[in-house]
Amino acid sequence: MKRFDTINVIPLIDVMLVLLAIVLTTASFIVKDSLNLDLPETQSTQTYVPPKDEIPVTFHIDQQNQLYLNEEPQTLLAIDAMLTTLNKEQRIVIQVDKKAEFGEFVQLIDLLKAQQLNNLTILTKAKAAQ
């Protein structure tokens, strides 16, 4: 009878690669936001990298003009009260659906400017090359 001196690791590597593929495909769905905003396209946009040391406050306006704070529906009055508690250097990210009314966006910016919150990032998507 033949004696086994080593273990065949090739099947183990195959299983690990399959598990890695499963993890990588499901992880990409976790990051996607649940509001399904269709952001306007811009030609001269830069890639947004969120800061690692600070979590920004995120505002969304969907196509029905509903305002969200960190993906929770809010009113302008509630947001105005919350903004008074923020530090003036707080990072703020704004995402607005391209079908939303411009007036909703202007009202949000007006509230932010009234509290002197000027560290704003407005997210768009890059225009496809033609």
C-alpha atoms as a printed R data frame, in Angstrom:
    type eleno elety resid chain resno       x      y       z
1   ATOM     1    CA   MET     A     1   0.000  0.000   0.000
2   ATOM     2    CA   LYS     A     2   1.246  3.461  -0.961
3   ATOM     3    CA   ARG     A     3   1.943  5.903   1.855
4   ATOM     4    CA   PHE     A     4   0.691  9.543   1.650
5   ATOM     5    CA   ASP     A     5   3.448 11.963   2.585
6   ATOM     6    CA   THR     A     6   1.790 15.169   1.349
7   ATOM     7    CA   ILE     A     7  -1.672 16.633   1.132
8   ATOM     8    CA   ASN     A     8  -3.059 17.670  -2.254
9   ATOM     9    CA   VAL     A     9  -3.991 21.363  -1.822
10  ATOM    10    CA   ILE     A    10  -5.342 21.972  -5.327
11  ATOM    11    CA   PRO     A    11  -8.983 21.139  -4.398
12  ATOM    12    CA   LEU     A    12  -8.649 23.411  -1.354
13  ATOM    13    CA   ILE     A    13  -7.438 26.274  -3.565
14  ATOM    14    CA   ASP     A    14 -10.369 25.699  -5.956
15  ATOM    15    CA   VAL     A    15 -12.862 25.918  -3.101
16  ATOM    16    CA   MET     A    16 -11.219 29.074  -1.727
17  ATOM    17    CA   LEU     A    17 -11.343 30.764  -5.150
18  ATOM    18    CA   VAL     A    18 -15.045 29.979  -5.492
19  ATOM    19    CA   LEU     A    19 -15.699 31.414  -2.019
20  ATOM    20    CA   LEU     A    20 -13.669 34.516  -2.881
21  ATOM    21    CA   ALA     A    21 -15.687 35.021  -6.073
22  ATOM    22    CA   ILE     A    22 -18.953 34.729  -4.115
23  ATOM    23    CA   VAL     A    23 -17.815 37.256  -1.507
24  ATOM    24    CA   LEU     A    24 -16.639 39.761  -4.122
25  ATOM    25    CA   THR     A    25 -19.857 39.606  -6.151
26  ATOM    26    CA   THR     A    26 -22.133 40.027  -3.134
27  ATOM    27    CA   ALA     A    27 -20.021 42.778  -1.561
28  ATOM    28    CA   SER     A    28 -20.577 45.073  -4.539
29  ATOM    29    CA   PHE     A    29 -24.344 44.991  -3.925
30  ATOM    30    CA   ILE     A    30 -23.985 46.013  -0.284
31  ATOM    31    CA   VAL     A    31 -22.363 49.367  -1.131
32  ATOM    32    CA   LYS     A    32 -25.098 50.504  -3.529
33  ATOM    33    CA   ASP     A    33 -27.470 53.052  -2.034
34  ATOM    34    CA   SER     A    34 -31.099 52.041  -1.687
35  ATOM    35    CA   LEU     A    35 -32.659 55.268  -2.995
36  ATOM    36    CA   ASN     A    36 -31.889 54.560  -6.681
37  ATOM    37    CA   LEU     A    37 -31.101 58.148  -7.606
38  ATOM    38    CA   ASP     A    38 -30.375 58.970 -11.220
39  ATOM    39    CA   LEU     A    39 -27.650 61.581 -10.796
40  ATOM    40    CA   PRO     A    40 -27.097 64.224 -13.466
41  ATOM    41    CA   GLU     A    41 -24.132 63.717 -15.787
42  ATOM    42    CA   THR     A    42 -21.205 66.127 -15.870
43  ATOM    43    CA   GLN     A    43 -18.185 66.219 -18.109
44  ATOM    44    CA   SER     A    44 -15.564 67.629 -15.741
45  ATOM    45    CA   THR     A    45 -16.242 65.572 -12.633
46  ATOM    46    CA   GLN     A    46 -13.738 64.072 -10.223
47  ATOM    47    CA   THR     A    47 -13.929 60.778  -8.397
48  ATOM    48    CA   TYR     A    48 -15.249 61.221  -4.864
49  ATOM    49    CA   VAL     A    49 -13.338 59.410  -2.147
50  ATOM    50    CA   PRO     A    50 -15.035 59.632   1.251
51  ATOM    51    CA   PRO     A    51 -12.712 60.606   4.099
52  ATOM    52    CA   LYS     A    52 -11.599 57.791   6.360
53  ATOM    53    CA   ASP     A    53 -11.386 59.881   9.528
54  ATOM    54    CA   GLU     A    54 -14.844 61.476   9.419
55  ATOM    55    CA   ILE     A    55 -18.295 60.326   8.358
56  ATOM    56    CA   PRO     A    56 -19.978 62.994   6.208
57  ATOM    57    CA   VAL     A    57 -23.604 64.011   6.606
58  ATOM    58    CA   THR     A    58 -25.389 62.926   3.428
59  ATOM    59    CA   PHE     A    59 -28.443 64.595   1.920
60  ATOM    60    CA   HIS     A    60 -30.480 63.101  -0.936
61  ATOM    61    CA   ILE     A    61 -33.330 64.535  -2.970
62  ATOM    62    CA   ASP     A    62 -35.189 61.946  -5.039
63  ATOM    63    CA   GLN     A    63 -37.287 62.465  -8.181
64  ATOM    64    CA   GLN     A    64 -40.437 62.995  -6.070
65  ATOM    65    CA   ASN     A    65 -38.616 65.891  -4.316
66  ATOM    66    CA   GLN     A    66 -38.467 63.980  -1.016
67  ATOM    67    CA   LEU     A    67 -35.548 65.110   1.132
68  ATOM    68    CA   TYR     A    68 -33.474 62.473   2.941
69  ATOM    69    CA   LEU     A    69 -30.865 62.803   5.649
70  ATOM    70    CA   ASN     A    70 -28.567 59.749   5.651
71  ATOM    71    CA   GLU     A    71 -31.267 57.860   3.679
72  ATOM    72    CA   GLU     A    72 -34.014 58.679   6.234
73  ATOM    73    CA   PRO     A    73 -36.907 60.879   4.997
74  ATOM    74    CA   GLN     A    74 -36.919 64.323   6.652
75  ATOM    75    CA   THR     A    75 -38.641 67.684   6.394
76  ATOM    76    CA   LEU     A    76 -36.863 70.984   5.837
77  ATOM    77    CA   LEU     A    77 -37.890 72.074   9.344
78  ATOM    78    CA   ALA     A    78 -36.319 69.009  10.971
79  ATOM    79    CA   ILE     A    79 -33.142 69.419   8.919
80  ATOM    80    CA   ASP     A    80 -32.912 73.099   9.849
81  ATOM    81    CA   ALA     A    81 -33.031 72.171  13.539
82  ATOM    82    CA   MET     A    82 -30.401 69.442  13.063
83  ATOM    83    CA   LEU     A    83 -28.023 71.742  11.176
84  ATOM    84    CA   THR     A    84 -27.661 74.051  14.186
85  ATOM    85    CA   THR     A    85 -25.896 71.234  16.056
86  ATOM    86    CA   LEU     A    86 -23.219 70.633  13.410
87  ATOM    87    CA   ASN     A    87 -19.634 71.851  13.467
88  ATOM    88    CA   LYS     A    88 -18.913 74.508  10.799
89  ATOM    89    CA   GLU     A    89 -16.228 72.231   9.270
90  ATOM    90    CA   GLN     A    90 -18.562 69.219   8.967
91  ATOM    91    CA   ARG     A    91 -18.310 67.498   5.582
92  ATOM    92    CA   ILE     A    92 -21.630 67.407   3.738
93  ATOM    93    CA   VAL     A    93 -22.433 65.311   0.674
94  ATOM    94    CA   ILE     A    94 -25.448 66.119  -1.514
95  ATOM    95    CA   GLN     A    95 -26.997 63.824  -4.128
96  ATOM    96    CA   VAL     A    96 -29.933 65.101  -6.187
97  ATOM    97    CA   ASP     A    97 -31.864 63.098  -8.763
98  ATOM    98    CA   LYS     A    98 -31.783 64.787 -12.166
99  ATOM    99    CA   LYS     A    99 -35.608 64.813 -12.287
100 ATOM   100    CA   ALA     A   100 -35.950 66.610  -8.942
101 ATOM   101    CA   GLU     A   101 -37.056 70.227  -8.942
102 ATOM   102    CA   PHE     A   102 -34.246 72.751  -8.673
103 ATOM   103    CA   GLY     A   103 -36.147 74.676  -5.982
104 ATOM   104    CA   GLU     A   104 -35.737 71.801  -3.485
105 ATOM   105    CA   PHE     A   105 -31.991 71.838  -4.043
106 ATOM   106    CA   VAL     A   106 -31.862 75.625  -3.594
107 ATOM   107    CA   GLN     A   107 -33.823 75.415  -0.311
108 ATOM   108    CA   LEU     A   108 -31.368 72.830   1.036
109 ATOM   109    CA   ILE     A   109 -28.354 74.924   0.018
110 ATOM   110    CA   ASP     A   110 -29.988 77.986   1.607
111 ATOM   111    CA   LEU     A   111 -30.362 76.130   4.928
112 ATOM   112    CA   LEU     A   112 -26.728 75.006   4.793
113 ATOM   113    CA   LYS     A   113 -25.445 78.490   3.966
114 ATOM   114    CA   ALA     A   114 -27.546 80.044   6.756
115 ATOM   115    CA   GLN     A   115 -25.637 77.855   9.238
116 ATOM   116    CA   GLN     A   116 -22.301 78.647   7.478
117 ATOM   117    CA   LEU     A   117 -21.808 75.003   6.504
118 ATOM   118    CA   ASN     A   118 -19.622 75.441   3.436
119 ATOM   119    CA   ASN     A   119 -17.761 72.112   3.224
120 ATOM   120    CA   LEU     A   120 -20.055 70.735   0.506
121 ATOM   121    CA   THR     A   121 -19.606 67.992  -2.070
122 ATOM   122    CA   ILE     A   122 -22.271 67.630  -4.752
123 ATOM   123    CA   LEU     A   123 -22.145 64.195  -6.380
124 ATOM   124    CA   THR     A   124 -22.794 63.635 -10.077
125 ATOM   125    CA   LYS     A   125 -21.895 60.850 -12.458
126 ATOM   126    CA   ALA     A   126 -19.299 61.122 -15.189
127 ATOM   127    CA   LYS     A   127 -20.621 61.618 -18.693
128 ATOM   128    CA   ALA     A   128 -19.956 58.634 -20.929
129 ATOM   129    CA   ALA     A   129 -17.286 59.192 -23.565
130 ATOM   130    CA   GLN     A   130 -18.707 59.526 -27.056
